[in-house]
């Protein structure tokens, strides 16, 4: 399923780690804090858990939007 992930994270170090996770899952960077790609529902959930773990208690907003064909 095609999905769009966007985030707003003030901490540079955390933001870089989140971008690396997105790239690891095969998403393509379309803007500085936006990624697009195909992910199954289970990979979407797994990726979000990894991102939330990286974010921890730090401030940030992460949004994942499934897109229709």
N, C-alpha and C positions, 0 to 999 in steps of 0.2 A: 504494500500500500504506500502510495506517495505521501510524504509528510513534510511539513515545514516546521523547523525549530528556530525560535528566536529567543534571545536572552538579553538581559540588562544586568550586568554584574560590575560593581564599581572596583573591585579588587583585581588588579592586572594579573597577578599570579594565578588566581582562581579562574579568571576568564580564559587564560591560555590553556589551563588544564581542561576546562569544559570544551573548548574548541578542539583539543586533541581527541577527546572522547568522541565527539561528533565525526571527526575525520576517520577515527578507528572503525566506526560503524558504516563507513562508506558514504557519508553525506557530503555533499558538495557545498562549499562556501559560496553564497550568492551575494552577501554583503558582510560587513565586518562582524556583525553579531547575528547572522542569519544563515541557516543551512537548509538544504533541500535534498531529498533523496527517497529511495524506496526502502521501507523497513516493514517487516511483519509486526503484528501486534505484540508478540512476545519480545521481539528485539526492541520495540519502542519502550516497553515497560522496563526491560533490563537496562537500556541506555539511560532512562530517566533515573533509575535507582543509582547508577554509577555517578551521574551528574549530581544528584542530591547528596551523595556521600562526599564528593569533592567539595561541594558548597558548604556542607556542615552547618554551622550556626551563623555563617557570614551572610550579609545582605545580598539579595539577588532575586531576580524574577525570570523564570524559565517557562516558556510556553511551547507546547507541541501541538500542532494542528494537523490532523489527517485531512488529506485533500481528495476530492472526487476526481475520477478520470474525466 
